[in-house]
Amino acid sequence: MTDDEAVGWKKTLAELDRLTTEYRAEGWDTVAVQAGHTATLAPSEGEFETPELVYTVPDDSADELHTMFSAGEPTRFTVYLDETQSPRYHILELADPEQSLVALVASAVDQSQVGGFGETAREAGRVYTRLRRLDGTGVGVFRHDDPTVFFPD
């Protein structure tokens, strides 16, 4: 990791901490996760006929996320994106406002994967995010009907 990448990742983690503190102060049940790896899958590579972002999360976080998603389904998603860096750092927010539940996933996607994948996602009109354990076991799958929040023009 270069010095610039290290600074970008530290900024992302600082934002993750800030969001986590803010939600908890407002009484939300919050799970904050640092994805160990994030991959882009083209429609022919994944389970769905549309593009997928696959986040690999640590087992302890996967357990917390599984418990959270069992209690409620996220109905709102937000992406906090730093487009100035390569890799492209971001925080995915999956929230269930009715039950005050939120999952925050910090991650990075290599800039070389973003261009074609983003174009494919915009053409499809949606993108899926998949959270999984290192062994591939699924934790949650979510459909996002506005891929431009991940890949702005």
Phi, psi and omega per residue, in radians:
M1 nan 2.257 3.120
T2 -1.309 2.945 3.101
D3 -1.051 -0.738 3.121
D4 -1.096 -0.709 3.109
E5 -1.142 -0.710 3.126
A6 -1.093 -0.728 3.116
V7 -1.126 -0.768 3.116
G8 -1.057 -0.735 3.139
W9 -1.187 -0.709 3.109
K10 -1.088 -0.684 3.089
K11 -1.114 -0.708 3.124
T12 -1.107 -0.757 3.127
L13 -1.179 -0.609 3.080
A14 -1.123 -0.704 3.087
E15 -1.164 -0.674 3.069
L16 -1.038 -0.805 3.105
D17 -1.076 -0.741 -3.141
R18 -1.091 -0.815 3.126
L19 -1.107 -0.733 3.131
T20 -1.054 -0.832 3.136
T21 -1.072 -0.753 -3.133
E22 -1.078 -0.856 -3.139
Y23 -1.113 -0.762 -3.141
R24 -1.111 -0.662 3.099
A25 -1.103 -0.497 3.110
E26 -1.533 0.063 3.065
G27 1.557 0.210 -3.142
W28 -1.425 2.512 2.915
D29 -1.334 2.135 -2.981
T30 -2.244 2.333 3.004
V31 -2.078 2.120 3.105
A32 -1.908 2.296 -3.012
V33 -2.343 2.462 2.936
Q34 -1.814 1.939 3.117
A35 -1.146 2.353 3.105
G36 -1.304 -0.450 -3.133
H37 -2.818 2.560 3.044
T38 -2.314 2.291 -3.124
A39 -2.165 2.653 3.002
T40 -1.797 2.360 3.087
L41 -2.100 2.234 3.055
A42 -1.265 2.809 -3.127
P43 -0.893 -0.633 -3.111
S44 -1.321 -0.240 -3.077
E45 -1.713 -0.374 -3.024
G46 -1.822 -2.988 -3.126
E47 -1.353 -0.502 -3.046
F48 -1.795 2.931 3.106
E49 -1.569 0.351 3.095
T50 -2.354 2.901 -3.115
P51 -1.128 2.671 3.119
E52 -2.308 2.512 2.893
L53 -1.845 2.169 -3.081
V54 -1.985 2.080 -3.126
Y55 -1.813 2.183 3.049
T56 -1.658 2.139 -3.059
V57 -2.058 2.644 3.122
P58 -1.097 2.671 -3.092
D59 -0.995 -0.756 -3.116
D60 -1.115 -0.689 3.077
S61 -1.198 -0.654 3.120
A62 -1.048 -0.711 3.102
D63 -1.082 -0.790 3.119
E64 -1.100 -0.763 3.140
L65 -1.124 -0.734 3.126
H66 -1.050 -0.771 3.107
T67 -1.079 -0.770 -3.137
M68 -1.100 -0.826 -3.093
F69 -1.221 -0.393 3.045
S70 -1.232 -0.495 -3.118
A71 -1.433 -0.451 -3.108
G72 -2.985 2.681 -3.131
E73 -1.708 2.226 3.090
P74 -1.042 2.327 3.127
T75 -2.010 -0.119 3.141
R76 -2.338 2.394 3.048
F77 -2.344 2.555 3.133
T78 -2.400 2.573 3.060
V79 -2.155 2.131 3.034
Y80 -1.668 1.983 -2.901
L81 -2.140 2.345 3.007
D82 -1.892 1.760 -3.096
E83 -1.462 -0.037 -3.054
T84 -1.514 -0.204 -3.036
Q85 -1.927 2.722 2.901
S86 -2.270 2.059 0.110
P87 -1.163 2.870 -3.140
R88 -1.488 1.899 -3.130
Y89 -1.460 2.502 3.096
H90 -2.748 2.862 3.013
I91 -2.160 2.147 3.061
L92 -1.628 2.199 3.103
E93 -1.923 2.111 3.068
L94 -1.996 1.985 -2.996
A95 -2.194 2.545 2.976
D96 -2.101 1.564 -3.067
P97 -1.065 -0.546 -3.132
E98 -1.097 -0.590 -3.126
Q99 -1.895 0.102 -3.129
S100 0.941 0.885 3.085
L101 -2.037 2.390 3.092
V102 -2.569 2.378 3.012
A103 -1.968 2.327 3.124
L104 -2.107 2.105 -3.071
V105 -2.084 1.952 3.094
A106 -1.501 2.413 -3.058
S107 -2.763 3.053 3.065
A108 -2.498 2.454 3.065
V109 -2.160 2.285 3.135
D110 -1.053 2.335 -3.086
Q111 -0.992 -0.549 -3.129
S112 -1.167 -0.357 3.128
Q113 -1.551 -0.285 -2.942
V114 -1.339 -0.821 -2.997
G115 -0.926 -1.152 -3.116
G116 -1.114 -0.656 3.131
F117 -1.135 -0.774 3.127
G118 -1.072 -0.711 3.114
E119 -1.112 -0.760 3.112
T120 -1.083 -0.731 3.137
A121 -1.130 -0.748 3.124
R122 -1.114 -0.713 3.122
E123 -1.117 -0.676 3.140
A124 -1.271 -0.427 -3.135
G125 1.395 0.176 3.109
R126 -2.932 2.877 3.069
V127 -2.562 2.587 3.052
Y128 -1.830 2.527 2.936
T129 -1.975 2.388 -3.120
R130 -2.189 2.252 3.032
L131 -1.839 2.316 -3.118
R132 -2.535 2.816 3.054
R133 -1.404 2.933 3.126
L134 -1.002 -0.608 -3.138
D135 -1.392 0.033 3.100
G136 1.668 -0.151 3.135
T137 -1.094 2.284 -3.112
G138 -1.241 2.532 3.083
V139 -1.999 -0.671 3.127
G140 -3.023 2.611 3.099
V141 -2.309 2.341 -3.070
F142 -2.372 2.408 3.114
R143 -1.712 2.337 3.119
H144 -2.128 2.056 -3.074
D145 -1.472 0.031 3.088
D146 -2.267 1.486 -3.106
P147 -1.197 -0.204 -3.104
T148 -1.178 -0.325 3.078
V149 -1.222 -0.464 3.054
F150 -1.478 -0.659 -3.007
F151 -2.311 1.327 3.111
P152 -1.114 2.704 3.112
D153 -1.109 nan nan
